[in-house]
Amino acid sequence: MANTLIPFEERDLAPNQIELLDRRRRRGQLLLTIGLQLFVVTTLVGVLWVGQDLTHSPGWVHPMFYWAAATGLGSIVCFIWGSALRRGFSEFTSY
């Protein structure tokens, strides 16, 4: 009897195709982990330093704000890209 938990398009894959699929999903899990770490950095920088940087830095010189914006954007990109690479995987595991 076929395993009904496996998506229909993945039921008849060859072993080398399954290897590629697992590699893609592991890369997606890695990107989700990196995205979470970047989110933590963004949160800490945003809570601790961005307000002071925006208040006291002259003109357009706001390095902590730019750092928080860059890590926040990186976090969003990693979450979206990682989720796209892990599509079709119904359980949450860590490799």
N, C-alpha and C positions, 0 to 999 in steps of 0.2 A: 504494500500500500504506500502511496506517495505521501511524503511529509507535506501536510497542508500549511505548515507555518512558513515554508520557503515560498517566496514570490514565484508566480507562474513562469516568468521569463528566466528564472535562475535554476529551474528544476533539471534541465537537460544540458548543463554545461560540462565541458571536458575538464580534466584535472588541471591543465595549464590555464584555462580560463578562470577556474575557481581560485587558483593562486593569484592571478592578477586582480580578481575581485577582492580577495582578502587583503592584498597589499594596498589597494585603493582605500578600503575601509580603515585599515590601520593608520594610513596617512591622514584620513579624515579625523580619527580619534586624536592624533597628535596635534592637528590644527585646533581642535576644540580645547585641548589642554593649554596650548599656547594662548588661545583667545581668553581663557579664564585667567591665566596669569597676567596677561596684559590688562584685563579688566580690574584686577586687584591693584596693580600698579597705578592705573588711571584713578581709581577711587582714592587711594592713599595720597597721591600727588594732588588731586583735586580738593580733598578735604583739608590737607595740611598746609599747602603752599600757594595754590592758585589765587585765592582771595587776596592774600597779602601781596602777591606779585602784581595783580591787576591794580591794586590800590596804590602801591608805593613806587613801582617802576615808571620811569619817565617815558613819554612818547609811545613808540611802538615796540619798545624793548620789554618783552614779557616772556622770558625763556621757559618758565615753569608752565605757563598757560599753553605755549606751543608744544611742550613736551607732553602735557596731559592730552591735548588735542590729537597729537600724533599717535600716542599709545591707545587712545580711545578709538581712533579710526582703524588702527591695526587690529584691535580687539574685534571690532565689528566685521572687518574683512575676514579674519580667521574663523569667526563663528559661522559666517555665511558659507565660506568655502569649505570648511570642515563638515558642516551639515550637508552640503551638496555631495561631498565625497562619501559620506556614510549613508546615503539614501538607500532604502531597502533593508536596513539592518534594524531588527525589531527589539533588540535588547541592548542595555547599556553595560559595556564591559570595559575594562582597562587592560591594556596589553603590557 
